[in-house]
Amino acid sequence: MHALYFDGRTAAAHPARLRLAGEACVLELTHEERQYRTATLRLQEPSARAPWLLDLPDGGHLEVAREAASADLPALLGYRYSRVERMQQRWWIALLSLVLLLALLGAIVEWGVPAAADALASQVSTDIDARLGDEIEDVIAQKLLAPSRLSDERLQQINQLYASLLPAAPQRPGRLLIRSVPRVGPNAFALPNGTIVLTDQMVLLLLPKNQWTPEGRARLAGVLAHELAHVARRHNLRALLRSSLTAAGAAALFGDFSTVAAGAPTFVTRMAYSRDMEREADRDAAALLRAHGLAPAALAEAFDALQRDSSQKAPLLNRLFGNMPYLSSHPPLPERAAALRR
């Protein structure tokens, strides 16, 4: 049977011919002929439609094309298929194994990674949150945040509202930054060090005609309560740990096969975790609002205003992705508003 011979020292392939005769075999090369005992040849695990690979005792190996083999080569060499190899040849077992593997990976991502990350977060000192938040704050202060353009009276009112929502003995000292961020628009976000950034644009969106009404005050209280919940539950650190664990697992699974494939699980799971944490913060915010005599529906009204604002500014994107919540890092605003009203 015709074959390709590799000497094990170079990548050069040499045409050869292999003849099997009982306990002996002959390898015919261009300028020489070699003899081996058949028992010394080792057949590597066969793969469907791939050439047979034969390891030779002198360190070389042969590649024998399936169509070039004169008979069933494994049988001639006395090769016995292992139980695993026999199972791999049954399509339904291979399919079942794939389904079970995907289910296991899904369970690890859905429950294992969050549990591990939350356990790690409970062991991490709050000093880490403070240092991480300070670094982030320095960066965004230089590149993103501009001084607020609201009146001094309005700034004082909002700061008093923020102070009224703080617990008597907060776990971490925090502060409220009210800044103009035209590129971001109406928004509020919490940093790991406890700082909450509230944009002018969010204030103007929630206050009807920029008037300090009870309704507008309640909406702002809902947004601030939501961000305070993120701080109290250390969502920033937990999200960072979950993404890091997912990235490490993806890298271990995919290796250097594809940076895109390795990054995709991190991207998808980070979005899912963010949705879970947003819902958690919504529930905490509702409880805080009730504790201060305000209805959770106030936060729902803030979400309604954000939904209207985003629909007006990006109607095409909303038409394209409005029914695809898994493409967003947050749960759909109407869904969250409905949950708060319930």
Secondary structure, DSSP 8 states (H G I E B T S, - for coil): -EEEEE-SSSS--EEEEEEEETTEEEEE-SS-EEEEEGGG-EE----TTS-EEEE-TTS-EEEE-GGG-SS-HHHHTT----HHHHHHTSHHHHHHHHHHHHHHHHHIIIIIHHHHHHHHHHHS-HHHHHHHHHHHHHHHHHHT-EE--S-HHHHHHHHHHHHHHS-SS-SS--EEEEEE-TTT-S-EEE-TTSEEEEEHHHHHHHSGGG---HHHHHHHHHHHHHHHHHHHTTHHHHHHHHHHHHHHHHHHHHTTS-HHHHHHHHHHHHHHHHHHHHHHHHHHHHHHHHHTT--THHHHHHHHHHHHHHHHH-HHHHHHHTT-GGGSSS--HHHHHHHHH-
